[in-house]
Amino acid sequence: MAEQLLHLIAELDLKPGDRMPTEVELAARMGTSRTVVREAVKILSAIGRVRAHKGRGLYVSDDEGMLGAPRWGGFFLPADLDHVYMLFEFRRVQETAAGRLAAANATPVELRAIEAAAETCRRGHLTGQSALFDRGDDDFHLAIATASHNQFLVAAVREARRLQRQTNIIGMSGAVGGHASAAVEEHAAIHRAVRDGDPDRAAQAVAVHLDNTLEDYRREIQRRLFAR
């Protein structure tokens, strides 16, 4: 239902800061109950897409993200396959650059942070703990960006991953499994390339990892679409 509410916001051409229809009106438009709408609003509030003001109603979130601009989530629909593709295309550009710079600039402390994050992700996979896997995955990609010594890349990677997490929250991503086993090995390959100071190999390893992750998302979204 959160997915449907996002599509309705887009259909109504509501922009960040715009007031939304009331819960009663949303329920009527979506053909469901007010209780279901309220749960969808809670989910979208949790991921920063909707803001509820007591006594004033519901608003499309106008929080500011990186560089003081409205968050990119204002136009991102996490259930839209084209948007997911574009997000990964963006991530590929930013994170291959970050990997290349990390291989040239990473300090010993930063290398240890990258290795520790990769190990956290591996433990999450081996024990089936999705939260641990996700935390390690987040830490790993941000550690690579941090090692690039470029704060704009750090901000870009953090924001892109925030948007990607929205697909998980509304249920479009699978649990630990699927690509997780390969992801652990791909993290290790990225870490080795950065540790060895090989920018070209690091960039290529990052590109392979993101391409494979996108394919995993594509399969999961297609599976859910055809399962309906």
Secondary structure as the mmCIF struct_conf table of DSSP 4:
data_model
#
loop_
_struct_conf.conf_type_id
_struct_conf.id
_struct_conf.beg_label_comp_id
_struct_conf.beg_label_asym_id
_struct_conf.beg_label_seq_id
_struct_conf.end_label_comp_id
_struct_conf.end_label_asym_id
_struct_conf.end_label_seq_id
HELX_RH_AL_P HELX_RH_AL_P1 ALA A 2 GLU A 11
TURN_TY1_P TURN_TY1_P1 LEU A 12 ASP A 13
TURN_TY1_P TURN_TY1_P2 PRO A 16 GLY A 17
HELX_LH_PP_P HELX_LH_PP_P1 ASP A 18 ASP A 18
STRN STRN1 ARG A 19 ARG A 19
HELX_LH_PP_P HELX_LH_PP_P2 MET A 20 THR A 22
HELX_RH_AL_P HELX_RH_AL_P2 GLU A 23 MET A 30
TURN_TY1_P TURN_TY1_P3 GLY A 31 GLY A 31
BEND BEND1 THR A 32 THR A 32
HELX_RH_AL_P HELX_RH_AL_P3 ARG A 34 ALA A 46
TURN_TY1_P TURN_TY1_P4 ILE A 47 GLY A 48
BEND BEND2 ARG A 49 ARG A 49
STRN STRN2 VAL A 50 HIS A 53
TURN_TY1_P TURN_TY1_P5 LYS A 54 ARG A 56
STRN STRN3 GLY A 57 VAL A 60
STRN STRN4 GLU A 64 GLU A 64
HELX_RH_3T_P HELX_RH_3T_P1 MET A 66 GLY A 68
BEND BEND3 ALA A 69 ALA A 69
STRN STRN5 PRO A 70 PRO A 70
HELX_LH_PP_P HELX_LH_PP_P3 ARG A 71 ARG A 71
HELX_RH_3T_P HELX_RH_3T_P2 TRP A 72 GLY A 74
TURN_TY1_P TURN_TY1_P6 PHE A 75 PHE A 75
TURN_TY1_P TURN_TY1_P7 PRO A 78 ALA A 79
HELX_RH_AL_P HELX_RH_AL_P4 LEU A 81 ASN A 105
HELX_RH_AL_P HELX_RH_AL_P5 PRO A 108 THR A 127
TURN_TY1_P TURN_TY1_P8 GLY A 128 GLY A 128
HELX_RH_AL_P HELX_RH_AL_P6 SER A 130 ALA A 147
TURN_TY1_P TURN_TY1_P9 SER A 148 HIS A 149
HELX_RH_AL_P HELX_RH_AL_P7 GLN A 151 ILE A 169
TURN_TY1_P TURN_TY1_P10 ILE A 170 GLY A 171
BEND BEND4 SER A 173 SER A 173
BEND BEND5 VAL A 176 VAL A 176
TURN_TY1_P TURN_TY1_P11 GLY A 178 HIS A 179
HELX_RH_AL_P HELX_RH_AL_P8 ALA A 180 ARG A 195
TURN_TY1_P TURN_TY1_P12 ASP A 196 GLY A 197
HELX_RH_AL_P HELX_RH_AL_P9 PRO A 199 ALA A 227
#
